C-alpha cells in the first residue's frame, strides 16, 4: 500500500501533462493536417515563414504560390500554416 501511495503523485502529474499539453497539441496537429489536405487552387494562404500568396497549382506534396507581383514560388504542402479568409 505504501508503494502505491508513492506513485500516486507521479500518475497524477502524468494525467495533468496529458490533458494540458499532449492532447491539445495532438488536436492542433490534426486540424493542420486536415487544412493542408483540403487546400485548393485560388486559396489565399500564409506559409510558416510568413509568405502570403495565392495557390496557383498544387499536387500531393508541393504547392506553387503566386505572389502579388506575379512571381511563382514552390513550397512543400506542409509549409502552409494558414488559409486566409477573403
TORBASE-746349 format. One record per residue: residue number from 1; x, y, z of N, C-alpha, C, O in turn. Coordinates in nm, 3 decimals, padded with zeros to 5 digits. Example, Ala and Ser with C-alpha at 12.3 -4.5 7.8 and 13.67 -1.06 7.14 Angstrom:
rec n:1; nxx:01.319; nyy:-00.569; nzz:00.780; caxx:01.230; cayy:-00.450; cazz:00.780; cxx:01.320; cyy:-00.330; czz:00.780; oxx:01.424; oyy:-00.332; ozz:00.846;
rec n:2; nxx:01.285; nyy:-00.225; nzz:00.708; caxx:01.367; cayy:-00.106; cazz:00.714; cxx:01.290; cyy:00.003; czz:00.787; oxx:01.341; oyy:00.114; ozz:00.804;
//
This chain:
rec n:1; nxx:00.081; nyy:-00.120; nzz:00.000; caxx:00.000; cayy:00.000; cazz:00.000; cxx:00.086; cyy:00.126; czz:00.000; oxx:00.052; oyy:00.225; ozz:-00.066;
rec n:2; nxx:00.197; nyy:00.124; nzz:00.073; caxx:00.287; cayy:00.238; cazz:00.077; cxx:00.346; cyy:00.266; czz:-00.060; oxx:00.361; oyy:00.382; ozz:-00.099;
rec n:3; nxx:00.378; nyy:00.161; nzz:-00.134; caxx:00.438; cayy:00.180; cazz:-00.266; cxx:00.338; cyy:00.247; czz:-00.361; oxx:00.376; oyy:00.331; ozz:-00.443;
rec n:4; nxx:00.214; nyy:00.210; nzz:-00.350; caxx:00.112; cayy:00.272; cazz:-00.434; cxx:00.098; cyy:00.421; czz:-00.401; oxx:00.078; oyy:00.502; ozz:-00.491;
rec n:5; nxx:00.107; nyy:00.455; nzz:-00.275; caxx:00.095; cayy:00.594; cazz:-00.234; cxx:00.210; cyy:00.679; czz:-00.288; oxx:00.192; oyy:00.799; ozz:-00.310;
rec n:6; nxx:00.326; nyy:00.620; nzz:-00.309; caxx:00.439; cayy:00.696; cazz:-00.364; cxx:00.423; cyy:00.720; czz:-00.514; oxx:00.479; oyy:00.815; ozz:-00.567;
rec n:7; nxx:00.348; nyy:00.635; nzz:-00.582; caxx:00.329; cayy:00.650; cazz:-00.726; cxx:00.210; cyy:00.739; czz:-00.763; oxx:00.200; oyy:00.784; ozz:-00.877;
rec n:8; nxx:00.121; nyy:00.764; nzz:-00.669; caxx:00.002; cayy:00.844; cazz:-00.699; cxx:00.038; cyy:00.985; czz:-00.747; oxx:-00.021; oyy:01.029; ozz:-00.845;
rec n:9; nxx:00.130; nyy:01.058; nzz:-00.684; caxx:00.165; cayy:01.191; cazz:-00.738; cxx:00.225; cyy:01.184; czz:-00.879; oxx:00.199; oyy:01.271; ozz:-00.962;
rec n:10; nxx:00.304; nyy:01.081; nzz:-00.906; caxx:00.362; cayy:01.065; cazz:-01.039; cxx:00.253; cyy:01.038; czz:-01.143; oxx:00.257; oyy:01.094; ozz:-01.253;
rec n:11; nxx:00.159; nyy:00.955; nzz:-01.109; caxx:00.048; cayy:00.925; cazz:-01.200; cxx:-00.038; cyy:01.049; czz:-01.222; oxx:-00.079; oyy:01.078; ozz:-01.334;
rec n:12; nxx:-00.065; nyy:01.123; nzz:-01.114; caxx:-00.145; cayy:01.245; cazz:-01.126; cxx:-00.073; cyy:01.348; czz:-01.214; oxx:-00.137; oyy:01.417; ozz:-01.293;
rec n:13; nxx:00.058; nyy:01.358; nzz:-01.200; caxx:00.134; cayy:01.452; cazz:-01.282; cxx:00.127; cyy:01.413; czz:-01.430; oxx:00.114; oyy:01.501; ozz:-01.515;
rec n:14; nxx:00.136; nyy:01.285; nzz:-01.461; caxx:00.126; cayy:01.239; cazz:-01.600; cxx:-00.012; cyy:01.271; czz:-01.657; oxx:-00.023; oyy:01.315; ozz:-01.772;
rec n:15; nxx:-00.117; nyy:01.250; nzz:-01.579; caxx:-00.253; cayy:01.279; cazz:-01.625; cxx:-00.269; cyy:01.429; czz:-01.654; oxx:-00.328; oyy:01.468; ozz:-01.754;
rec n:16; nxx:-00.215; nyy:01.512; nzz:-01.565; caxx:-00.223; cayy:01.657; cazz:-01.585; cxx:-00.147; cyy:01.698; czz:-01.711; oxx:-00.198; oyy:01.777; ozz:-01.791;
rec n:17; nxx:-00.026; nyy:01.645; nzz:-01.730; caxx:00.051; cayy:01.676; cazz:-01.851; cxx:-00.023; cyy:01.632; czz:-01.976; oxx:-00.023; oyy:01.703; ozz:-02.077;
rec n:18; nxx:-00.087; nyy:01.516; nzz:-01.971; caxx:-00.159; cayy:01.466; cazz:-02.088; cxx:-00.270; cyy:01.563; czz:-02.128; oxx:-00.282; oyy:01.599; ozz:-02.245;
rec n:19; nxx:-00.352; nyy:01.605; nzz:-02.031; caxx:-00.467; cayy:01.689; cazz:-02.064; cxx:-00.430; cyy:01.834; czz:-02.090; oxx:-00.502; oyy:01.904; ozz:-02.161;
rec n:20; nxx:-00.319; nyy:01.883; nzz:-02.034; caxx:-00.282; cayy:02.022; cazz:-02.055; cxx:-00.184; cyy:02.043; czz:-02.170; oxx:-00.183; oyy:02.151; ozz:-02.229;
rec n:21; nxx:-00.103; nyy:01.943; nzz:-02.204; caxx:-00.001; cayy:01.961; cazz:-02.306; cxx:-00.017; cyy:01.869; czz:-02.426; oxx:-00.021; oyy:01.916; ozz:-02.540;
rec n:22; nxx:-00.025; nyy:01.741; nzz:-02.403; caxx:-00.021; cayy:01.644; cazz:-02.513; cxx:-00.149; cyy:01.645; czz:-02.595; oxx:-00.144; oyy:01.655; ozz:-02.717;
rec n:23; nxx:-00.263; nyy:01.635; nzz:-02.530; caxx:-00.391; cayy:01.627; cazz:-02.602; cxx:-00.420; cyy:01.751; czz:-02.686; oxx:-00.459; oyy:01.736; ozz:-02.802;
rec n:24; nxx:-00.403; nyy:01.874; nzz:-02.635; caxx:-00.428; cayy:01.991; cazz:-02.720; cxx:-00.333; cyy:01.998; czz:-02.840; oxx:-00.373; oyy:02.042; ozz:-02.948;
rec n:25; nxx:-00.208; nyy:01.956; nzz:-02.821; caxx:-00.114; cayy:01.957; cazz:-02.933; cxx:-00.156; cyy:01.857; czz:-03.040; oxx:-00.146; oyy:01.887; ozz:-03.159;
rec n:26; nxx:-00.202; nyy:01.740; nzz:-03.000; caxx:-00.248; cayy:01.641; cazz:-03.097; cxx:-00.371; cyy:01.692; czz:-03.173; oxx:-00.382; oyy:01.669; ozz:-03.294;
rec n:27; nxx:-00.463; nyy:01.760; nzz:-03.105; caxx:-00.580; cayy:01.816; cazz:-03.172; cxx:-00.539; cyy:01.921; czz:-03.273; oxx:-00.593; oyy:01.924; ozz:-03.384;
rec n:28; nxx:-00.443; nyy:02.007; nzz:-03.238; caxx:-00.396; cayy:02.112; cazz:-03.329; cxx:-00.329; cyy:02.050; czz:-03.452; oxx:-00.353; oyy:02.094; ozz:-03.564;
rec n:29; nxx:-00.246; nyy:01.946; nzz:-03.431; caxx:-00.181; cayy:01.880; cazz:-03.544; cxx:-00.283; cyy:01.816; czz:-03.637; oxx:-00.265; oyy:01.818; ozz:-03.759;
rec n:30; nxx:-00.389; nyy:01.760; nzz:-03.582; caxx:-00.493; cayy:01.700; cazz:-03.664; cxx:-00.564; cyy:01.807; czz:-03.748; oxx:-00.593; oyy:01.784; ozz:-03.866;
rec n:31; nxx:-00.592; nyy:01.924; nzz:-03.688; caxx:-00.656; cayy:02.033; cazz:-03.761; cxx:-00.567; cyy:02.084; czz:-03.874; oxx:-00.616; oyy:02.114; ozz:-03.983;
rec n:32; nxx:-00.437; nyy:02.095; nzz:-03.849; caxx:-00.343; cayy:02.143; cazz:-03.951; cxx:-00.336; cyy:02.044; czz:-04.066; oxx:-00.338; oyy:02.085; ozz:-04.183;
rec n:33; nxx:-00.327; nyy:01.914; nzz:-04.036; caxx:-00.324; cayy:01.813; cazz:-04.143; cxx:-00.452; cyy:01.818; czz:-04.226; oxx:-00.446; oyy:01.804; ozz:-04.348;
rec n:34; nxx:-00.566; nyy:01.836; nzz:-04.162; caxx:-00.694; cayy:01.846; cazz:-04.234; cxx:-00.695; cyy:01.968; czz:-04.324; oxx:-00.736; oyy:01.959; ozz:-04.440;
rec n:35; nxx:-00.651; nyy:02.083; nzz:-04.272; caxx:-00.646; cayy:02.207; cazz:-04.351; cxx:-00.555; cyy:02.189; czz:-04.471; oxx:-00.589; oyy:02.231; ozz:-04.581;
rec n:36; nxx:-00.437; nyy:02.128; nzz:-04.451; caxx:-00.343; cayy:02.109; cazz:-04.561; cxx:-00.395; cyy:02.011; czz:-04.665; oxx:-00.361; oyy:02.024; ozz:-04.783;
rec n:37; nxx:-00.475; nyy:01.914; nzz:-04.625; caxx:-00.530; cayy:01.819; cazz:-04.722; cxx:-00.644; cyy:01.880; czz:-04.803; oxx:-00.675; oyy:01.831; ozz:-04.911;
rec n:38; nxx:-00.708; nyy:01.986; nzz:-04.751; caxx:-00.822; cayy:02.049; cazz:-04.820; cxx:-00.784; cyy:02.172; czz:-04.901; oxx:-00.872; oyy:02.244; ozz:-04.946;
rec n:39; nxx:-00.654; nyy:02.197; nzz:-04.921; caxx:-00.612; cayy:02.313; cazz:-05.000; cxx:-00.659; cyy:02.299; czz:-05.144; oxx:-00.666; oyy:02.189; ozz:-05.198;
rec n:40; nxx:-00.692; nyy:02.412; nzz:-05.206; caxx:-00.734; cayy:02.409; cazz:-05.346; cxx:-00.682; cyy:02.534; czz:-05.417; oxx:-00.646; oyy:02.633; ozz:-05.354;
rec n:41; nxx:-00.680; nyy:02.526; nzz:-05.547; caxx:-00.632; cayy:02.637; cazz:-05.630; cxx:-00.715; cyy:02.762; czz:-05.601; oxx:-00.838; oyy:02.755; ozz:-05.593;
rec n:42; nxx:-00.647; nyy:02.877; nzz:-05.586; caxx:-00.715; cayy:03.003; cazz:-05.561; cxx:-00.722; cyy:03.041; czz:-05.414; oxx:-00.758; oyy:03.154; ozz:-05.382;
rec n:43; nxx:-00.687; nyy:02.949; nzz:-05.322; caxx:-00.688; cayy:02.981; cazz:-05.179; cxx:-00.576; cyy:03.080; czz:-05.147; oxx:-00.464; oyy:03.064; ozz:-05.196;
rec n:44; nxx:-00.605; nyy:03.179; nzz:-05.067; caxx:-00.502; cayy:03.271; cazz:-05.016; cxx:-00.446; cyy:03.208; czz:-04.890; oxx:-00.521; oyy:03.176; ozz:-04.798;
rec n:45; nxx:-00.313; nyy:03.190; nzz:-04.885; caxx:-00.251; cayy:03.118; cazz:-04.775; cxx:-00.132; cyy:03.196; czz:-04.718; oxx:-00.082; oyy:03.290; ozz:-04.779;
rec n:46; nxx:-00.089; nyy:03.152; nzz:-04.599; caxx:00.031; cayy:03.204; cazz:-04.534; cxx:00.119; cyy:03.083; czz:-04.503; oxx:00.071; oyy:02.983; ozz:-04.450;
rec n:47; nxx:00.248; nyy:03.094; nzz:-04.535; caxx:00.340; cayy:02.985; cazz:-04.506; cxx:00.395; cyy:02.999; czz:-04.365; oxx:00.374; oyy:03.101; ozz:-04.299;
rec n:48; nxx:00.466; nyy:02.896; nzz:-04.318; caxx:00.526; cayy:02.903; cazz:-04.185; cxx:00.635; cyy:03.008; czz:-04.179; oxx:00.673; oyy:03.052; ozz:-04.070;
rec n:49; nxx:00.688; nyy:03.050; nzz:-04.294; caxx:00.788; cayy:03.156; cazz:-04.299; cxx:00.728; cyy:03.295; czz:-04.308; oxx:00.802; oyy:03.394; ozz:-04.305;
rec n:50; nxx:00.595; nyy:03.304; nzz:-04.318; caxx:00.529; cayy:03.433; cazz:-04.323; cxx:00.499; cyy:03.484; czz:-04.462; oxx:00.452; oyy:03.597; ozz:-04.477;
rec n:51; nxx:00.525; nyy:03.404; nzz:-04.566; caxx:00.497; cayy:03.445; cazz:-04.704; cxx:00.347; cyy:03.437; czz:-04.730; oxx:00.284; oyy:03.335; ozz:-04.700;
rec n:52; nxx:00.290; nyy:03.543; nzz:-04.785; caxx:00.147; cayy:03.547; cazz:-04.820; cxx:00.137; cyy:03.531; czz:-04.971; oxx:00.205; oyy:03.601; ozz:-05.046;
rec n:53; nxx:00.052; nyy:03.440; nzz:-05.015; caxx:00.035; cayy:03.419; cazz:-05.157; cxx:-00.095; cyy:03.347; czz:-05.187; oxx:-00.171; oyy:03.312; ozz:-05.097;
rec n:54; nxx:-00.119; nyy:03.326; nzz:-05.316; caxx:-00.239; cayy:03.257; cazz:-05.363; cxx:-00.193; cyy:03.128; czz:-05.431; oxx:-00.095; oyy:03.129; ozz:-05.506;
rec n:55; nxx:-00.263; nyy:03.019; nzz:-05.405; caxx:-00.225; cayy:02.891; cazz:-05.465; cxx:-00.251; cyy:02.896; czz:-05.614; oxx:-00.364; oyy:02.919; ozz:-05.659;
rec n:56; nxx:-00.145; nyy:02.875; nzz:-05.692; caxx:-00.153; cayy:02.873; cazz:-05.837; cxx:-00.171; cyy:02.731; czz:-05.888; oxx:-00.247; oyy:02.706; ozz:-05.981;
rec n:57; nxx:-00.098; nyy:02.637; nzz:-05.826; caxx:-00.107; cayy:02.495; cazz:-05.863; cxx:-00.066; cyy:02.413; czz:-05.742; oxx:00.007; oyy:02.462; ozz:-05.655;
rec n:58; nxx:-00.111; nyy:02.289; nzz:-05.736; caxx:-00.071; cayy:02.201; cazz:-05.627; cxx:-00.078; cyy:02.056; czz:-05.670; oxx:-00.154; oyy:02.020; ozz:-05.760;
rec n:59; nxx:00.004; nyy:01.974; nzz:-05.604; caxx:-00.006; cayy:01.830; cazz:-05.621; cxx:00.000; cyy:01.768; czz:-05.481; oxx:-00.023; oyy:01.838; ozz:-05.383;
rec n:60; nxx:00.030; nyy:01.640; nzz:-05.472; caxx:00.021; cayy:01.571; cazz:-05.343; cxx:00.121; cyy:01.623; czz:-05.240; oxx:00.092; oyy:01.620; ozz:-05.121;
rec n:61; nxx:00.239; nyy:01.670; nzz:-05.284; caxx:00.340; cayy:01.709; cazz:-05.186; cxx:00.386; cyy:01.854; czz:-05.198; oxx:00.449; oyy:01.905; ozz:-05.105;
rec n:62; nxx:00.357; nyy:01.922; nzz:-05.308; caxx:00.405; cayy:02.059; cazz:-05.325; cxx:00.290; cyy:02.153; czz:-05.361; oxx:00.184; oyy:02.111; ozz:-05.407;
rec n:63; nxx:00.316; nyy:02.282; nzz:-05.338; caxx:00.220; cayy:02.388; cazz:-05.369; cxx:00.297; cyy:02.499; czz:-05.439; oxx:00.404; oyy:02.540; ozz:-05.393;
rec n:64; nxx:00.243; nyy:02.549; nzz:-05.549; caxx:00.302; cayy:02.664; cazz:-05.618; cxx:00.220; cyy:02.785; czz:-05.579; oxx:00.100; oyy:02.792; ozz:-05.607;
rec n:65; nxx:00.288; nyy:02.883; nzz:-05.515; caxx:00.220; cayy:03.004; cazz:-05.470; cxx:00.257; cyy:03.120; czz:-05.560; oxx:00.372; oyy:03.134; ozz:-05.603;
rec n:66; nxx:00.159; nyy:03.204; nzz:-05.588; caxx:00.181; cayy:03.323; cazz:-05.670; cxx:00.181; cyy:03.444; czz:-05.579; oxx:00.087; oyy:03.466; ozz:-05.502;
rec n:67; nxx:00.286; nyy:03.523; nzz:-05.590; caxx:00.298; cayy:03.645; cazz:-05.509; cxx:00.221; cyy:03.758; czz:-05.577; oxx:00.170; oyy:03.741; ozz:-05.688;
rec n:68; nxx:00.213; nyy:03.870; nzz:-05.511; caxx:00.140; cayy:03.986; cazz:-05.564; cxx:00.201; cyy:04.040; czz:-05.692; oxx:00.129; oyy:04.098; ozz:-05.774;
rec n:69; nxx:00.333; nyy:04.024; nzz:-05.710; caxx:00.397; cayy:04.075; cazz:-05.832; cxx:00.394; cyy:03.974; czz:-05.947; oxx:00.451; oyy:04.000; ozz:-06.053;
rec n:70; nxx:00.329; nyy:03.860; nzz:-05.926; caxx:00.316; cayy:03.761; cazz:-06.032; cxx:00.420; cyy:03.650; czz:-06.027; oxx:00.408; oyy:03.552; ozz:-06.100;
rec n:71; nxx:00.523; nyy:03.664; nzz:-05.944; caxx:00.624; cayy:03.558; cazz:-05.935; cxx:00.564; cyy:03.435; czz:-05.867; oxx:00.474; oyy:03.446; ozz:-05.785;
rec n:72; nxx:00.616; nyy:03.318; nzz:-05.903; caxx:00.565; cayy:03.192; cazz:-05.850; cxx:00.675; cyy:03.122; czz:-05.772; oxx:00.789; oyy:03.113; ozz:-05.818;
rec n:73; nxx:00.640; nyy:03.072; nzz:-05.653; caxx:00.734; cayy:03.003; cazz:-05.567; cxx:00.675; cyy:02.867; czz:-05.532; oxx:00.555; oyy:02.854; ozz:-05.511;
rec n:74; nxx:00.761; nyy:02.766; nzz:-05.525; caxx:00.717; cayy:02.630; cazz:-05.492; cxx:00.752; cyy:02.599; czz:-05.346; oxx:00.865; oyy:02.621; ozz:-05.303;
rec n:75; nxx:00.655; nyy:02.549; nzz:-05.272; caxx:00.671; cayy:02.512; cazz:-05.132; cxx:00.621; cyy:02.369; czz:-05.111; oxx:00.542; oyy:02.318; ozz:-05.189;
rec n:76; nxx:00.670; nyy:02.306; nzz:-05.005; caxx:00.610; cayy:02.181; cazz:-04.961; cxx:00.471; cyy:02.210; czz:-04.907; oxx:00.448; oyy:02.317; ozz:-04.850;
rec n:77; nxx:00.381; nyy:02.118; nzz:-04.924; caxx:00.244; cayy:02.137; cazz:-04.875; cxx:00.244; cyy:02.157; czz:-04.723; oxx:00.161; oyy:02.231; ozz:-04.669;
rec n:78; nxx:00.337; nyy:02.091; nzz:-04.655; caxx:00.344; cayy:02.102; cazz:-04.508; cxx:00.391; cyy:02.240; czz:-04.462; oxx:00.383; oyy:02.269; ozz:-04.343;
rec n:79; nxx:00.439; nyy:02.325; nzz:-04.553; caxx:00.485; cayy:02.460; cazz:-04.515; cxx:00.369; cyy:02.559; czz:-04.505; oxx:00.389; oyy:02.673; ozz:-04.462;
rec n:80; nxx:00.249; nyy:02.518; nzz:-04.543; caxx:00.133; cayy:02.608; cazz:-04.534; cxx:00.083; cyy:02.608; czz:-04.389; oxx:00.047; oyy:02.504; ozz:-04.333;
rec n:81; nxx:00.081; nyy:02.728; nzz:-04.331; caxx:00.041; cayy:02.743; cazz:-04.191; cxx:-00.107; cyy:02.774; czz:-04.178; oxx:-00.173; oyy:02.726; ozz:-04.086;
rec n:82; nxx:-00.160; nyy:02.856; nzz:-04.270; caxx:-00.296; cayy:02.904; cazz:-04.252; cxx:-00.357; cyy:02.940; czz:-04.386; oxx:-00.287; oyy:02.982; ozz:-04.478;
rec n:83; nxx:-00.487; nyy:02.923; nzz:-04.396; caxx:-00.564; cayy:02.967; cazz:-04.513; cxx:-00.636; cyy:03.094; czz:-04.470; oxx:-00.712; oyy:03.093; ozz:-04.373;
rec n:84; nxx:-00.612; nyy:03.204; nzz:-04.544; caxx:-00.675; cayy:03.331; cazz:-04.510; cxx:-00.815; cyy:03.335; czz:-04.570; oxx:-00.836; oyy:03.296; ozz:-04.685;
rec n:85; nxx:-00.910; nyy:03.383; nzz:-04.492; caxx:-01.044; cayy:03.400; cazz:-04.546; cxx:-01.051; cyy:03.536; czz:-04.613; oxx:-00.999; oyy:03.635; ozz:-04.562;
rec n:86; nxx:-01.116; nyy:03.540; nzz:-04.728; caxx:-01.123; cayy:03.664; cazz:-04.808; cxx:-01.246; cyy:03.742; czz:-04.773; oxx:-01.269; oyy:03.849; ozz:-04.829;
//
